[in-house]
């Protein structure tokens, strides 16, 4: 067994393409599980269309960059939780700190934006 660590960034539009999403996410989770036999994997999820949608609505409501960012970050965390669920371990909240992510002992760790 290798002890390599790999960081994988999965954009939200890749993770949730908008067609057969649950099937796609399950296939992705299966690929990650297979890859984790040889390497520890840290997955960072993006927010995709959901993040852009909420940021756009926030802007229309008068929200500034900060408010838009907060909503976009929340979307990345929702996407991370979907992937974690497919991997078999959805936490109440995903990791929020890259240093904490690096110290996790799991073969596959998932986080959203920070």
N, C-alpha and C positions, 0 to 999 in steps of 0.2 A: 504494500500500500504506500502510495506517495503521500507526502505531507505538504504538498503545495497548497497555496491559497490563491483563489481566483476571485476577482471582483467582476461582476456582470451587471451592466446597466441595461435595463429593459424599459424603453419608452412606453408611456401609457397607451399610445395608439398601437403599439406592437402587442402589448399585453392584452388589451381589450380592443380588438380590431372592429367590433361592431357586427360581427356575423359569427354564429356558432361559438360565442365567447367561452362558455363553460367547457365545451369540448376542446377548444384551443388551449385554454389555461391548463386543463388536465394533461394534455400532451406535453406542454412546456414543463410542467411539474415533473412528469415522468422523465423527460430528458435531463432535467437538473438532478434528479435523484440518481440517475445512471452516472452522470458526470461526477457526482459527489463521492462515488466509490474510490476515485483516484485523487480528488482534491477537495479541500474545504472551500465552499462557495459562499460569497457574500453577494446578495442581489440587491441592487438599488432600483426601485421602481419609480417611473415618472407618472405624471398626472394625465397626460393625453388630452383627449377631447373634453373630458369632464373638467379638468383644471381650466382649460381655455374658456369653456362655457361659463363656469362660475366667475372667473375673473372678468369676463365681459359683462356679465350681469352686474357685478359689483361696481364696475366702472360706470355703467349706466345709472346706478343708484347713487353715484357721487363718491364712491370709494376711491381712495388713492392707491398708489403702488403697494403700500403696506397691506391694506385690506385685501387687495387682489392677490398678493403673495400668500397671505394666510390661508385663503380659500384654495389656492393652487396647491399648497403644501398638504392641506387636508386631503385633496384628491389623490396625491401620491401615496398617502398612507392608506386610504381606502383600497387602492390598487394593490398595495403591498399585502394588505390583509386578505384580499381575494387569493393572491398567489400562496400565501401562508396556509390558507384553508385547503387549497388544492394539494399542498405538501403534507397536509394532515395535522397541522398544529397552528391554528389561528389564535393569536393572543388577543387580549382585550385591546391592546394597543401595540403597534409595532415599535421596534427600536427607533429612538430619535437621536442617538448620538453615535457618530462614526467610531469613536474610541470604544464605546460599549459593544458595538457590533463586532469590532476586531477581537474583543476579549471573549465573545460567546464561544461555547464549546460545541455547538451544534454543527453538523456537517453542512447544513444549508441555513444561512441566516438571511432574513429579509428585512429591509427597511424602506421607508419612503423618504420624502424630502426633509430637509432641515432648514 
